[in-house]
Amino acid sequence: MSLLNHNLNANISQLKSLYNMLSTSSNPQALLNDMAKSNPNLAWVMQMCNGGNPKDIFYAMCKDKGVNPDDILNQLK
């Protein structure tokens, strides 16, 4: 397995874990805010999405990077 695939798989796993935590939280926004205080990557994502539609931002970033967004979304299922 290449380093890129390994990193992508690790990131997908982290995203699944984050989704599970948020979907069971009584206050997902507060949970995200708390997590962003200790995770600079999450803080960056939240800042980037501030005031924008996360889906539109995701698709735009995928287009900029030449990545098929459906490939990523299918791995999250």
BATORMI-978206 format. One record per atom (N, C-alpha, C, O): residue number from 1; residue in three letters; atom name; z, x, y. Coordinates in steps of 0.001 Angstrom, whole numbers, plus 500000, padded with zeros to 6 digits. Atoms other than C-alpha are relative to their C-alpha. Layout:
<recs>
<rec n="NUM" res="ala" atom="CA" up="Z" east="X" north="Y"/>
...
</recs>
This chain:
<recs>
<rec n="1" res="met" atom="N" up="500000" east="500853" north="498817"/>
<rec n="1" res="met" atom="CA" up="500000" east="500000" north="500000"/>
<rec n="1" res="met" atom="C" up="500000" east="500892" north="501237"/>
<rec n="1" res="met" atom="O" up="500787" east="501833" north="501335"/>
<rec n="2" res="ser" atom="N" up="500077" east="499179" north="498795"/>
<rec n="2" res="ser" atom="CA" up="499055" east="501414" north="503360"/>
<rec n="2" res="ser" atom="C" up="501194" east="499732" north="500906"/>
<rec n="2" res="ser" atom="O" up="501882" east="498719" north="500780"/>
<rec n="3" res="leu" atom="N" up="498896" east="500140" north="499040"/>
<rec n="3" res="leu" atom="CA" up="501577" east="501929" north="506131"/>
<rec n="3" res="leu" atom="C" up="499821" east="498753" north="500840"/>
<rec n="3" res="leu" atom="O" up="500791" east="498052" north="501127"/>
<rec n="4" res="leu" atom="N" up="500277" east="501195" north="499197"/>
<rec n="4" res="leu" atom="CA" up="499876" east="499199" north="508177"/>
<rec n="4" res="leu" atom="C" up="500359" east="498738" north="499232"/>
<rec n="4" res="leu" atom="O" up="501005" east="497847" north="499783"/>
<rec n="5" res="asn" atom="N" up="499674" east="501168" north="500817"/>
<rec n="5" res="asn" atom="CA" up="500159" east="496676" north="505335"/>
<rec n="5" res="asn" atom="C" up="501495" east="499886" north="499772"/>
<rec n="5" res="asn" atom="O" up="502048" east="498786" north="499790"/>
<rec n="6" res="his" atom="N" up="498551" east="500006" north="500192"/>
<rec n="6" res="his" atom="CA" up="503759" east="497685" north="504702"/>
<rec n="6" res="his" atom="C" up="500700" east="499480" north="501254"/>
<rec n="6" res="his" atom="O" up="501599" east="498644" north="501162"/>
<rec n="7" res="asn" atom="N" up="499400" east="500451" north="498746"/>
<rec n="7" res="asn" atom="CA" up="504649" east="497206" north="508383"/>
<rec n="7" res="asn" atom="C" up="499723" east="498528" north="500242"/>
<rec n="7" res="asn" atom="O" up="500608" east="497798" north="500690"/>
<rec n="8" res="leu" atom="N" up="500352" east="501401" north="499821"/>
<rec n="8" res="leu" atom="CA" up="502799" east="493882" north="508514"/>
<rec n="8" res="leu" atom="C" up="500839" east="499130" north="499081"/>
<rec n="8" res="leu" atom="O" up="501342" east="498089" north="499504"/>
<rec n="9" res="asn" atom="N" up="499182" east="500765" north="500944"/>
<rec n="9" res="asn" atom="CA" up="504613" east="492658" north="505400"/>
<rec n="9" res="asn" atom="C" up="501456" east="499950" north="500440"/>
<rec n="9" res="asn" atom="O" up="502111" east="498917" north="500299"/>
<rec n="10" res="ala" atom="N" up="498624" east="499976" north="499506"/>
<rec n="10" res="ala" atom="CA" up="507952" east="493724" north="506860"/>
<rec n="10" res="ala" atom="C" up="500145" east="499073" north="501198"/>
<rec n="10" res="ala" atom="O" up="501138" east="498354" north="501307"/>
<rec n="11" res="asn" atom="N" up="499953" east="500882" north="498836"/>
<rec n="11" res="asn" atom="CA" up="507164" east="491923" north="510122"/>
<rec n="11" res="asn" atom="C" up="499897" east="498541" north="499593"/>
<rec n="11" res="asn" atom="O" up="500592" east="497695" north="500154"/>
<rec n="12" res="ile" atom="N" up="500130" east="501375" north="500492"/>
<rec n="12" res="ile" atom="CA" up="506077" east="488780" north="508256"/>
<rec n="12" res="ile" atom="C" up="501329" east="499541" north="499417"/>
<rec n="12" res="ile" atom="O" up="501759" east="498412" north="499650"/>
<rec n="13" res="ser" atom="N" up="498697" east="500338" north="500588"/>
<rec n="13" res="ser" atom="CA" up="509347" east="488847" north="506339"/>
<rec n="13" res="ser" atom="C" up="501038" east="499723" north="501085"/>
<rec n="13" res="ser" atom="O" up="501824" east="498782" north="500974"/>
<rec n="14" res="gln" atom="N" up="499068" east="500209" north="498894"/>
<rec n="14" res="gln" atom="CA" up="511315" east="489178" north="509572"/>
<rec n="14" res="gln" atom="C" up="499712" east="498690" north="500720"/>
<rec n="14" res="gln" atom="O" up="500638" east="497975" north="501103"/>
<rec n="15" res="leu" atom="N" up="500366" east="501252" north="499340"/>
<rec n="15" res="leu" atom="CA" up="509382" east="486296" north="511137"/>
<rec n="15" res="leu" atom="C" up="500438" east="498788" north="499185"/>
<rec n="15" res="leu" atom="O" up="500921" east="497803" north="499743"/>
<rec n="16" res="lys" atom="N" up="499558" east="501094" north="500869"/>
<rec n="16" res="lys" atom="CA" up="510094" east="484063" north="508140"/>
<rec n="16" res="lys" atom="C" up="501505" east="499814" north="500109"/>
<rec n="16" res="lys" atom="O" up="501993" east="498686" north="500190"/>
<rec n="17" res="ser" atom="N" up="498548" east="500062" north="499881"/>
<rec n="17" res="ser" atom="CA" up="513782" east="484916" north="508371"/>
<rec n="17" res="ser" atom="C" up="500409" east="499398" north="501342"/>
<rec n="17" res="ser" atom="O" up="501306" east="498557" north="501400"/>
<rec n="18" res="leu" atom="N" up="499720" east="500532" north="498671"/>
<rec n="18" res="leu" atom="CA" up="513817" east="484210" north="512117"/>
<rec n="18" res="leu" atom="C" up="499706" east="498511" north="500051"/>
<rec n="18" res="leu" atom="O" up="500497" east="497740" north="500597"/>
<rec n="19" res="tyr" atom="N" up="500358" east="501416" north="500013"/>
<rec n="19" res="tyr" atom="CA" up="512040" east="480893" north="511594"/>
<rec n="19" res="tyr" atom="C" up="501070" east="499187" north="499268"/>
<rec n="19" res="tyr" atom="O" up="501479" east="498128" north="499744"/>
<rec n="20" res="asn" atom="N" up="498967" east="500714" north="500757"/>
<rec n="20" res="asn" atom="CA" up="514590" east="479854" north="508961"/>
<rec n="20" res="asn" atom="C" up="501293" east="499875" north="500798"/>
<rec n="20" res="asn" atom="O" up="501939" east="498827" north="500784"/>
<rec n="21" res="met" atom="N" up="498776" east="500047" north="499186"/>
<rec n="21" res="met" atom="CA" up="517478" east="480749" north="511264"/>
<rec n="21" res="met" atom="C" up="499856" east="498990" north="501135"/>
<rec n="21" res="met" atom="O" up="500774" east="498214" north="501400"/>
<rec n="22" res="leu" atom="N" up="500216" east="500899" north="498868"/>
<rec n="22" res="leu" atom="CA" up="515978" east="478851" north="514193"/>
<rec n="22" res="leu" atom="C" up="499891" east="498549" north="499555"/>
<rec n="22" res="leu" atom="O" up="500371" east="497652" north="500248"/>
<rec n="23" res="ser" atom="N" up="500188" east="501379" north="500451"/>
<rec n="23" res="ser" atom="CA" up="515062" east="475784" north="512163"/>
<rec n="23" res="ser" atom="C" up="501303" east="499356" north="499536"/>
<rec n="23" res="ser" atom="O" up="501403" east="498131" north="499475"/>
<rec n="24" res="thr" atom="N" up="498712" east="500558" north="500419"/>
<rec n="24" res="thr" atom="CA" up="518641" east="475395" north="510957"/>
<rec n="24" res="thr" atom="C" up="501055" east="500059" north="501097"/>
<rec n="24" res="thr" atom="O" up="502181" east="499599" north="500904"/>
<rec n="25" res="ser" atom="N" up="499055" east="499866" north="498894"/>
<rec n="25" res="ser" atom="CA" up="520286" east="476144" north="514296"/>
<rec n="25" res="ser" atom="C" up="500119" east="498696" north="500779"/>
<rec n="25" res="ser" atom="O" up="499139" east="497969" north="500946"/>
<rec n="26" res="ser" atom="N" up="499809" east="501192" north="499164"/>
<rec n="26" res="ser" atom="CA" up="521791" east="473362" north="516379"/>
<rec n="26" res="ser" atom="C" up="499511" east="500247" north="501422"/>
<rec n="26" res="ser" atom="O" up="499237" east="499295" north="502154"/>
<rec n="27" res="asn" atom="N" up="500492" east="499658" north="498670"/>
<rec n="27" res="asn" atom="CA" up="520696" east="475223" north="519534"/>
<rec n="27" res="asn" atom="C" up="499100" east="501236" north="499886"/>
<rec n="27" res="asn" atom="O" up="499546" east="502353" north="500151"/>
<rec n="28" res="pro" atom="N" up="500884" east="498858" north="500218"/>
<rec n="28" res="pro" atom="CA" up="517642" east="477402" north="518808"/>
<rec n="28" res="pro" atom="C" up="499787" east="500864" north="501245"/>
<rec n="28" res="pro" atom="O" up="499689" east="502085" north="501126"/>
<rec n="29" res="gln" atom="N" up="500226" east="499212" north="498786"/>
<rec n="29" res="gln" atom="CA" up="517129" east="478457" north="522445"/>
<rec n="29" res="gln" atom="C" up="501170" east="500936" north="500272"/>
<rec n="29" res="gln" atom="O" up="500964" east="502092" north="500642"/>
<rec n="30" res="ala" atom="N" up="498825" east="499147" north="499804"/>
<rec n="30" res="ala" atom="CA" up="520688" east="479763" north="522735"/>
<rec n="30" res="ala" atom="C" up="500021" east="501128" north="498974"/>
<rec n="30" res="ala" atom="O" up="500376" east="502262" north="499295"/>
<rec n="31" res="leu" atom="N" up="500061" east="498975" north="501047"/>
<rec n="31" res="leu" atom="CA" up="520264" east="481597" north="519426"/>
<rec n="31" res="leu" atom="C" up="498973" east="501077" north="500363"/>
<rec n="31" res="leu" atom="O" up="499247" east="502269" north="500228"/>
<rec n="32" res="leu" atom="N" up="501020" east="499028" north="499588"/>
<rec n="32" res="leu" atom="CA" up="517043" east="483225" north="520659"/>
<rec n="32" res="leu" atom="C" up="500492" east="500867" north="501159"/>
<rec n="32" res="leu" atom="O" up="500292" east="502082" north="501164"/>
<rec n="33" res="asn" atom="N" up="499476" east="499246" north="498851"/>
<rec n="33" res="asn" atom="CA" up="518694" east="484219" north="523936"/>
<rec n="33" res="asn" atom="C" up="501004" east="501046" north="499553"/>
<rec n="33" res="asn" atom="O" up="500963" east="502182" north="500025"/>
<rec n="34" res="asp" atom="N" up="499005" east="499053" north="500507"/>
<rec n="34" res="asp" atom="CA" up="521597" east="485848" north="522076"/>
<rec n="34" res="asp" atom="C" up="499341" east="501137" north="499226"/>
<rec n="34" res="asp" atom="O" up="499718" east="502300" north="499369"/>
<rec n="35" res="met" atom="N" up="500680" east="498979" north="500796"/>
<rec n="35" res="met" atom="CA" up="519276" east="487657" north="519689"/>
<rec n="35" res="met" atom="C" up="499202" east="500953" north="500890"/>
<rec n="35" res="met" atom="O" up="499116" east="502147" north="500605"/>
<rec n="36" res="ala" atom="N" up="500804" east="499174" north="499094"/>
<rec n="36" res="ala" atom="CA" up="517096" east="488912" north="522554"/>
<rec n="36" res="ala" atom="C" up="500842" east="501041" north="500723"/>
<rec n="36" res="ala" atom="O" up="500325" east="502077" north="501140"/>
<rec n="37" res="lys" atom="N" up="499114" east="499038" north="499335"/>
<rec n="37" res="lys" atom="CA" up="520116" east="490647" north="524092"/>
<rec n="37" res="lys" atom="C" up="500110" east="501299" north="499207"/>
<rec n="37" res="lys" atom="O" up="500300" east="502370" north="499782"/>
<rec n="38" res="ser" atom="N" up="499853" east="498795" north="500827"/>
<rec n="38" res="ser" atom="CA" up="520253" east="493049" north="521145"/>
<rec n="38" res="ser" atom="C" up="498690" east="500459" north="499363"/>
<rec n="38" res="ser" atom="O" up="498663" east="501476" north="498669"/>
<rec n="39" res="asn" atom="N" up="501271" east="499641" north="500603"/>
<rec n="39" res="asn" atom="CA" up="516587" east="493126" north="520135"/>
<rec n="39" res="asn" atom="C" up="498935" east="500084" north="501094"/>
<rec n="39" res="asn" atom="O" up="498437" east="499055" north="501551"/>
<rec n="40" res="pro" atom="N" up="500966" east="499859" north="498907"/>
<rec n="40" res="pro" atom="CA" up="514204" east="494560" north="522744"/>
<rec n="40" res="pro" atom="C" up="498625" east="499414" north="499675"/>
<rec n="40" res="pro" atom="O" up="497924" east="498957" north="500578"/>
<rec n="41" res="asn" atom="N" up="501295" east="500582" north="500361"/>
<rec n="41" res="asn" atom="CA" up="511142" east="493401" north="520793"/>
<rec n="41" res="asn" atom="C" up="499999" east="498496" north="500214"/>
<rec n="41" res="asn" atom="O" up="499034" east="497936" north="500733"/>
<rec n="42" res="leu" atom="N" up="499890" east="501449" north="499804"/>
<rec n="42" res="leu" atom="CA" up="512321" east="489803" north="520806"/>
<rec n="42" res="leu" atom="C" up="500102" east="499678" north="501484"/>
<rec n="42" res="leu" atom="O" up="499529" east="498691" north="501945"/>
<rec n="43" res="ala" atom="N" up="499894" east="500210" north="498552"/>
<rec n="43" res="ala" atom="CA" up="513240" east="490082" north="524479"/>
<rec n="43" res="ala" atom="C" up="498623" east="500101" north="500643"/>
<rec n="43" res="ala" atom="O" up="498293" east="499321" north="501536"/>
<rec n="44" res="trp" atom="N" up="501353" east="499835" north="499470"/>
<rec n="44" res="trp" atom="CA" up="509700" east="491318" north="525196"/>
<rec n="44" res="trp" atom="C" up="499146" east="498775" north="499709"/>
<rec n="44" res="trp" atom="O" up="498414" east="498306" north="500581"/>
<rec n="45" res="val" atom="N" up="500785" east="501180" north="500378"/>
<rec n="45" res="val" atom="CA" up="508148" east="488390" north="523307"/>
<rec n="45" res="val" atom="C" up="500418" east="498799" north="500838"/>
<rec n="45" res="val" atom="O" up="499569" east="498052" north="501326"/>
<rec n="46" res="met" atom="N" up="499519" east="501134" north="499208"/>
<rec n="46" res="met" atom="CA" up="510342" east="485870" north="525104"/>
<rec n="46" res="met" atom="C" up="499553" east="500123" north="501448"/>
<rec n="46" res="met" atom="O" up="499172" east="499128" north="502066"/>
<rec n="47" res="gln" atom="N" up="500430" east="499789" north="498617"/>
<rec n="47" res="gln" atom="CA" up="509507" east="487402" north="528477"/>
<rec n="47" res="gln" atom="C" up="498494" east="499744" north="500125"/>
<rec n="47" res="gln" atom="O" up="498039" east="499146" north="501100"/>
<rec n="48" res="met" atom="N" up="501441" east="500181" north="499979"/>
<rec n="48" res="met" atom="CA" up="505806" east="487414" north="527647"/>
<rec n="48" res="met" atom="C" up="499620" east="498514" north="499940"/>
<rec n="48" res="met" atom="O" up="498650" east="498096" north="500572"/>
<rec n="49" res="cys" atom="N" up="500306" east="501424" north="500163"/>
<rec n="49" res="cys" atom="CA" up="505876" east="483718" north="526674"/>
<rec n="49" res="cys" atom="C" up="500592" east="499137" north="501104"/>
<rec n="49" res="cys" atom="O" up="500269" east="497953" north="501203"/>
<rec n="50" res="asn" atom="N" up="499324" east="500779" north="498973"/>
<rec n="50" res="asn" atom="CA" up="507986" east="482639" north="529617"/>
<rec n="50" res="asn" atom="C" up="498983" east="499239" north="500851"/>
<rec n="50" res="asn" atom="O" up="498145" east="499836" north="501528"/>
<rec n="51" res="gly" atom="N" up="500883" east="500832" north="499207"/>
<rec n="51" res="gly" atom="CA" up="506178" east="479729" north="531212"/>
<rec n="51" res="gly" atom="C" up="498638" east="499760" north="499385"/>
<rec n="51" res="gly" atom="O" up="497809" east="499059" north="499964"/>
<rec n="52" res="gly" atom="N" up="501295" east="500181" north="500652"/>
<rec n="52" res="gly" atom="CA" up="503282" east="479879" north="528783"/>
<rec n="52" res="gly" atom="C" up="500152" east="499365" north="498640"/>
<rec n="52" res="gly" atom="O" up="501252" east="499291" north="498092"/>
<rec n="53" res="asn" atom="N" up="500019" east="500584" north="501334"/>
<rec n="53" res="asn" atom="CA" up="502320" east="478208" north="525556"/>
<rec n="53" res="asn" atom="C" up="499938" east="501139" north="498986"/>
<rec n="53" res="asn" atom="O" up="498960" east="501886" north="498966"/>
<rec n="54" res="pro" atom="N" up="499985" east="498891" north="500966"/>
<rec n="54" res="pro" atom="CA" up="503310" east="480606" north="522725"/>
<rec n="54" res="pro" atom="C" up="498769" east="500023" north="499095"/>
<rec n="54" res="pro" atom="O" up="498286" east="501097" north="498736"/>
<rec n="55" res="lys" atom="N" up="501178" east="500042" north="500865"/>
<rec n="55" res="lys" atom="CA" up="500392" east="479412" north="520585"/>
<rec n="55" res="lys" atom="C" up="498797" east="500604" north="500716"/>
<rec n="55" res="lys" atom="O" up="498067" east="501406" north="500132"/>
<rec n="56" res="asp" atom="N" up="501122" east="499457" north="499242"/>
<rec n="56" res="asp" atom="CA" up="497856" east="480183" north="523315"/>
<rec n="56" res="asp" atom="C" up="500130" east="501507" north="500188"/>
<rec n="56" res="asp" atom="O" up="499144" east="502240" north="500106"/>
<rec n="57" res="ile" atom="N" up="499757" east="498563" north="499815"/>
<rec n="57" res="ile" atom="CA" up="499436" east="483575" north="523937"/>
<rec n="57" res="ile" atom="C" up="499738" east="500753" north="498701"/>
<rec n="57" res="ile" atom="O" up="499133" east="501825" north="498712"/>
<rec n="58" res="phe" atom="N" up="500230" east="499395" north="501309"/>
<rec n="58" res="phe" atom="CA" up="499401" east="484371" north="520208"/>
<rec n="58" res="phe" atom="C" up="498509" east="500154" north="499717"/>
<rec n="58" res="phe" atom="O" up="498053" east="501224" north="499314"/>
<rec n="59" res="tyr" atom="N" up="501440" east="499949" north="500267"/>
<rec n="59" res="tyr" atom="CA" up="495716" east="483501" north="519872"/>
<rec n="59" res="tyr" atom="C" up="499295" east="500980" north="500937"/>
<rec n="59" res="tyr" atom="O" up="498386" east="501694" north="500512"/>
<rec n="60" res="ala" atom="N" up="500604" east="499066" north="499043"/>
<rec n="60" res="ala" atom="CA" up="494809" east="485456" north="523016"/>
<rec n="60" res="ala" atom="C" up="500286" east="501448" north="499601"/>
<rec n="60" res="ala" atom="O" up="499402" east="502301" north="499681"/>
<rec n="61" res="met" atom="N" up="499655" east="498640" north="500418"/>
<rec n="61" res="met" atom="CA" up="496671" east="488541" north="521770"/>
<rec n="61" res="met" atom="C" up="499223" east="500402" north="498748"/>
<rec n="61" res="met" atom="O" up="498760" east="501537" north="498637"/>
<rec n="62" res="cys" atom="N" up="500774" east="499707" north="501207"/>
<rec n="62" res="cys" atom="CA" up="494980" east="488308" north="518377"/>
<rec n="62" res="cys" atom="C" up="498561" east="500331" north="500366"/>
<rec n="62" res="cys" atom="O" up="497977" east="501274" north="499832"/>
<rec n="63" res="lys" atom="N" up="501380" east="499752" north="499575"/>
<rec n="63" res="lys" atom="CA" up="491591" east="488105" north="520085"/>
<rec n="63" res="lys" atom="C" up="499880" east="501372" north="500644"/>
<rec n="63" res="lys" atom="O" up="498936" east="502111" north="500364"/>
<rec n="64" res="asp" atom="N" up="500018" east="498696" north="499334"/>
<rec n="64" res="asp" atom="CA" up="492414" east="491126" north="522264"/>
<rec n="64" res="asp" atom="C" up="500078" east="501158" north="499006"/>
<rec n="64" res="asp" atom="O" up="499476" east="502210" north="499217"/>
<rec n="65" res="lys" atom="N" up="499799" east="498939" north="500998"/>
<rec n="65" res="lys" atom="CA" up="493440" east="493138" north="519188"/>
<rec n="65" res="lys" atom="C" up="498968" east="499970" north="498882"/>
<rec n="65" res="lys" atom="O" up="498965" east="500846" north="498017"/>
<rec n="66" res="gly" atom="N" up="501002" east="500107" north="501049"/>
<rec n="66" res="gly" atom="CA" up="490518" east="491987" north="517031"/>
<rec n="66" res="gly" atom="C" up="500579" east="499569" north="498669"/>
<rec n="66" res="gly" atom="O" up="500078" east="499955" north="497613"/>
<rec n="67" res="val" atom="N" up="499315" east="500461" north="501208"/>
<rec n="67" res="val" atom="CA" up="492833" east="490298" north="514540"/>
<rec n="67" res="val" atom="C" up="499717" east="498512" north="499820"/>
<rec n="67" res="val" atom="O" up="499738" east="497749" north="500786"/>
<rec n="68" res="asn" atom="N" up="500192" east="501411" north="500299"/>
<rec n="68" res="asn" atom="CA" up="492096" east="486996" north="512834"/>
<rec n="68" res="asn" atom="C" up="501369" east="499323" north="499942"/>
<rec n="68" res="asn" atom="O" up="502157" east="499634" north="499049"/>
<rec n="69" res="pro" atom="N" up="498676" east="500627" north="499994"/>
<rec n="69" res="pro" atom="CA" up="495098" east="484774" north="513708"/>
<rec n="69" res="pro" atom="C" up="500294" east="499217" north="498727"/>
<rec n="69" res="pro" atom="O" up="501453" east="499095" north="498330"/>
<rec n="70" res="asp" atom="N" up="499781" east="500752" north="501234"/>
<rec n="70" res="asp" atom="CA" up="494574" east="482708" north="510556"/>
<rec n="70" res="asp" atom="C" up="500513" east="500892" north="498871"/>
<rec n="70" res="asp" atom="O" up="501258" east="500434" north="498005"/>
<rec n="71" res="asp" atom="N" up="499480" east="499067" north="501004"/>
<rec n="71" res="asp" atom="CA" up="495209" east="485805" north="508433"/>
<rec n="71" res="asp" atom="C" up="501511" east="500136" north="500127"/>
<rec n="71" res="asp" atom="O" up="502225" east="500160" north="499124"/>
<rec n="72" res="ile" atom="N" up="498565" east="499870" north="499762"/>
<rec n="72" res="ile" atom="CA" up="498631" east="486158" north="510013"/>
<rec n="72" res="ile" atom="C" up="500709" east="498689" north="499658"/>
<rec n="72" res="ile" atom="O" up="501730" east="498690" north="498971"/>
<rec n="73" res="leu" atom="N" up="499370" east="501296" north="500244"/>
<rec n="73" res="leu" atom="CA" up="499429" east="482447" north="509905"/>
<rec n="73" res="leu" atom="C" up="500057" east="499676" north="498522"/>
<rec n="73" res="leu" atom="O" up="501040" east="499100" north="498056"/>
<rec n="74" res="asn" atom="N" up="499994" east="500261" north="501451"/>
<rec n="74" res="asn" atom="CA" up="498459" east="482218" north="506227"/>
<rec n="74" res="asn" atom="C" up="501086" east="500791" north="499295"/>
<rec n="74" res="asn" atom="O" up="501633" east="500327" north="498294"/>
<rec n="75" res="gln" atom="N" up="498937" east="499199" north="500609"/>
<rec n="75" res="gln" atom="CA" up="500931" east="484993" north="505414"/>
<rec n="75" res="gln" atom="C" up="501381" east="499419" north="500289"/>
<rec n="75" res="gln" atom="O" up="502333" east="499680" north="499555"/>
<rec n="76" res="leu" atom="N" up="498710" east="500589" north="499658"/>
<rec n="76" res="leu" atom="CA" up="503709" east="483041" north="507109"/>
<rec n="76" res="leu" atom="C" up="500304" east="498751" north="499162"/>
<rec n="76" res="leu" atom="O" up="501445" east="498290" north="499122"/>
<rec n="77" res="lys" atom="N" up="499824" east="501228" north="500793"/>
<rec n="77" res="lys" atom="CA" up="503196" east="480036" north="504831"/>
<rec n="77" res="lys" atom="C" up="500676" east="500293" north="498683"/>
<rec n="77" res="lys" atom="O" up="500905" east="499380" north="497890"/>
</recs>
